[in-house]
Amino acid sequence: MITYPNAKINLGLNIVSKRPDGYHNLETVFYPIPICDTLSVEGIPAGIQPQTDYLFNIEGTPVDCAPEKNLVIKAFRLLQSEYPLAPVQIRMRKDIPFGAGLGGGSADAAFMLKMLNEYFSLGIPTEKLEEFAARLGADCAFFIQNRPTLAEGIGNIFTPISLSLKGYTLVLVKPEIHISTQEAYSKVRPHTPEYRIQDAICRPIEEWKDIIVNDFEESVFPNHPELDRIKQELYRQGAIYASMSGSGSSIYGIFPTEPQNMAEIFKPHFYWQKKLDI
């Protein structure tokens, strides 16, 4: 069985208050985008005796962590703690960039839960899958239903929204810049935004540039001016909206038509573009 975990972008991100537990309340819109990893599950071939109850192979972008710390294996272990799962062979190809604010690891975990549910005919309802996913990460549960969603709280309170960017072209640029959570929050000032995301997102996309912001840019851009340069270049090339996704470090632009010969402009950074069909 094979599936294709997709990434997401954040359309706006407001940090609205600091919580007593030290976390922050935020509001953002998660929007699924079609840059995907590849994930498959099958039975372990006859004659192979693995040292553990799974085989795990990763291709594509190298993953620098032990298998048991990978969210895909954590998803397997989580279901295994409540359901009798036979040993499996898991294969994954990583194409979603790491450390990009695109939710690639969370997507892999959520899609693993969904795939194991189907592969073993467990009959777990969607609401229960979302509960499992939330135990793996705040935004994991988004990928269970995988549709445009307003996220509040610490990014774990979801409200589906009616939003489509179908027909627009999304351009994604990811430089080799790592931004820690500590750095992202270092200069954030919780505040009541002038425009609430749930209201601003309903306005015409041509107005988003002036009313939808990502508060993390205030912390991140002064330390990494290349990110601001990428954002401004996307606007110069015709984007009608551009932003950093999550806490970075990917920058995306939304274009009314498909831009040409853009990859050369953003060398040597990772570059991806696609006309959206959702």
C-alpha positions in Angstrom: 0.0 0.0 0.0 1.3 3.4 -0.9 0.4 7.0 -0.1 1.7 10.5 -0.8 1.9 12.7 2.3 1.6 16.3 1.2 2.9 19.6 2.7 1.0 22.6 3.9 1.6 26.4 3.9 0.5 28.9 6.5 -1.6 31.7 5.2 -0.9 34.3 7.8 0.2 33.6 11.4 -0.8 35.8 14.3 0.7 35.3 17.8 -2.2 36.5 19.9 -1.3 35.7 23.5 1.1 33.9 25.8 -0.3 31.1 27.9 0.3 30.2 31.5 2.1 27.0 30.4 4.6 29.0 28.4 3.2 28.2 25.0 1.6 30.8 22.7 -1.9 31.0 21.4 -2.0 31.7 17.6 -4.2 31.8 14.7 -3.3 30.7 11.2 -4.8 29.0 8.1 -3.3 25.7 7.1 -3.6 25.1 3.4 -2.5 21.8 1.8 -0.1 22.0 -1.2 0.9 19.2 -3.6 4.6 18.8 -2.8 4.7 15.2 -1.5 6.7 12.5 0.2 6.1 8.9 -0.7 5.2 6.4 2.0 4.4 2.7 1.7 3.7 -0.2 3.9 3.8 -3.9 3.1 4.4 -7.2 4.9 7.9 -8.3 5.6 9.1 -10.6 2.8 9.4 -14.3 3.6 12.9 -15.3 4.8 13.8 -11.9 6.3 14.0 -11.8 10.1 14.3 -8.1 11.1 15.9 -7.2 14.5 12.7 -5.3 15.4 9.1 -5.6 14.4 9.5 -3.4 11.3 11.9 -2.7 8.5 12.4 1.0 7.7 14.0 2.4 4.5 14.4 6.0 3.7 15.4 7.5 0.3 15.6 11.1 -1.0 16.6 13.8 1.4 18.7 12.3 4.2 17.0 12.0 7.6 19.4 12.5 10.5 17.7 10.7 13.4 17.3 7.2 14.8 14.2 5.3 13.4 12.5 5.2 16.8 12.6 9.1 16.8 11.1 9.4 13.4 7.4 10.4 13.5 6.5 7.6 11.1 7.7 5.0 13.5 6.2 6.9 16.4 2.9 6.7 14.5 3.4 2.9 14.1 4.2 2.5 17.8 1.2 4.6 18.9 -1.3 2.4 17.0 0.6 -0.7 18.0 0.0 0.2 21.7 -3.7 -0.2 21.2 -4.1 -2.6 18.2 -2.4 -5.8 17.3 -0.2 -4.8 14.3 1.8 -7.5 12.5 5.4 -6.6 11.5 5.7 -4.4 8.5 8.2 -3.1 6.0 8.0 0.7 5.7 9.5 2.7 2.8 9.7 6.4 2.6 11.1 8.9 0.1 11.6 12.4 1.5 11.0 15.2 -1.0 9.3 17.8 1.3 12.2 20.0 2.5 13.1 19.8 6.2 13.0 22.8 8.5 10.8 24.7 6.1 7.6 25.4 8.0 5.8 23.0 5.6 4.8 20.2 8.1 6.5 17.4 6.2 7.2 15.3 9.3 3.7 15.8 10.6 2.2 14.9 7.3 4.2 11.7 7.2 3.0 10.7 10.7 -0.7 11.5 9.9 -0.6 9.6 6.6 1.0 6.7 8.3 -1.9 6.5 10.8 -4.4 6.6 8.0 -2.5 4.0 5.9 -2.1 1.6 8.9 -5.8 2.0 9.6 -6.7 0.9 6.1 -3.9 -1.7 5.7 -4.9 -3.6 8.8 -8.7 -2.8 8.5 -8.8 -1.4 12.0 -11.9 0.7 11.4 -10.7 3.7 13.4 -13.0 6.6 12.8 -11.7 10.0 11.6 -12.2 11.7 15.0 -10.1 9.0 16.8 -7.4 9.2 14.1 -7.2 13.0 14.8 -6.8 12.2 18.5 -4.0 9.9 17.8 -2.3 12.4 15.5 -2.6 15.2 18.0 -0.5 13.1 20.4 2.3 13.1 17.9 2.3 16.9 17.2 0.1 20.0 17.4 -0.4 20.2 13.6 -0.4 16.4 12.8 -4.2 16.2 13.2 -4.6 18.7 10.3 -3.4 16.2 7.8 -6.0 13.6 8.8 -8.7 15.5 6.9 -6.2 17.5 4.9 -8.3 20.5 3.9 -8.1 24.3 4.3 -8.4 24.9 8.1 -8.3 27.7 10.5 -6.0 26.7 13.4 -6.1 28.3 16.8 -4.9 27.6 20.3 -1.3 26.2 20.0 -2.2 25.2 16.4 -4.4 22.3 17.6 -7.9 23.7 17.5 -9.3 23.3 14.0 -12.2 24.9 12.1 -12.7 23.9 8.4 -13.0 26.9 6.1 -14.2 27.4 2.6 -11.2 28.5 0.6 -9.8 27.6 -2.8 -6.6 28.8 -4.5 -7.4 26.6 -7.6 -6.0 28.1 -10.7 -3.3 30.1 -9.0 0.4 29.0 -9.2 2.3 28.5 -6.0 6.1 29.1 -6.0 8.1 27.8 -3.1 11.7 28.8 -2.3 13.7 27.2 0.5 17.2 28.4 1.3 19.7 26.4 3.4 18.8 28.3 6.5 17.8 26.7 9.8 15.6 28.6 12.3 15.2 27.2 15.8 11.9 27.5 17.7 13.7 29.7 20.2 15.0 32.1 17.5 11.5 32.3 15.9 9.9 33.3 19.2 12.7 35.5 20.4 11.2 38.9 19.3 7.6 37.9 18.9 5.2 40.3 20.7 1.8 38.7 21.4 -0.9 41.1 20.4 -4.5 41.4 19.1 -4.0 41.7 15.4 -5.6 44.5 13.4 -7.1 41.9 11.0 -8.1 38.5 12.4 -7.1 35.7 10.1 -10.6 34.3 9.9 -11.8 37.6 8.6 -8.9 38.6 6.4 -8.8 35.3 4.6 -12.3 36.0 3.3 -11.2 39.1 1.5 -10.0 39.1 -2.2 -6.5 37.7 -2.5 -5.3 40.9 -4.0 -5.9 42.5 -0.6 -3.9 39.9 1.4 -0.6 41.7 1.0 -1.7 44.5 3.3 -3.8 42.6 5.9 -2.4 39.1 6.3 1.0 38.8 8.0 3.2 36.2 9.6 4.4 37.5 12.9 7.5 35.3 12.9 8.9 37.4 10.1 9.5 40.2 12.6 11.9 37.9 14.5 13.4 35.9 11.7 14.0 38.4 8.9 16.5 40.7 10.7 18.7 37.7 11.4 18.3 36.2 7.9 17.9 39.0 5.4 18.1 36.5 2.5 14.6 35.4 3.4 13.2 39.0 3.1 15.1 39.3 -0.2 13.4 36.2 -1.5 10.0 37.5 -0.4 10.5 40.9 -2.1 11.8 39.2 -5.3 8.7 37.1 -5.5 6.7 40.3 -5.4 8.9 41.8 -8.1 8.3 38.8 -10.2 4.5 39.2 -10.0 3.3 37.4 -6.9 0.0 38.8 -5.5 0.8 37.5 -2.1 4.1 36.2 -0.6 5.0 35.1 2.9 7.2 32.9 5.1 5.4 29.6 6.0 5.2 28.9 9.7 8.5 29.7 11.5 10.4 29.3 8.3 12.6 29.0 6.4 10.5 28.5 3.2 9.1 31.5 1.4 6.2 31.1 -1.0 4.5 33.3 -3.5 1.0 33.0 -5.0 0.9 34.0 -8.7 -2.2 34.6 -10.9 -0.4 33.0 -13.9 2.5 30.5 -14.2 5.8 32.4 -14.0 8.5 31.5 -16.4 12.2 30.8 -15.9 12.1 31.5 -12.1 14.3 28.7 -10.9 17.4 30.5 -12.3 16.6 33.6 -10.3 16.5 31.8 -7.0 19.6 29.6 -7.4 21.1 27.9 -5.5 18.0 27.5 -3.3 15.4 24.7 -3.4 12.8 25.8 -5.9 9.3 24.4 -6.6 6.2 25.6 -8.5 2.9 24.2 -9.3 -0.5 25.3 -10.6 -2.9 24.5 -7.8 -6.0 22.3 -8.5 -7.6 22.6 -5.1 
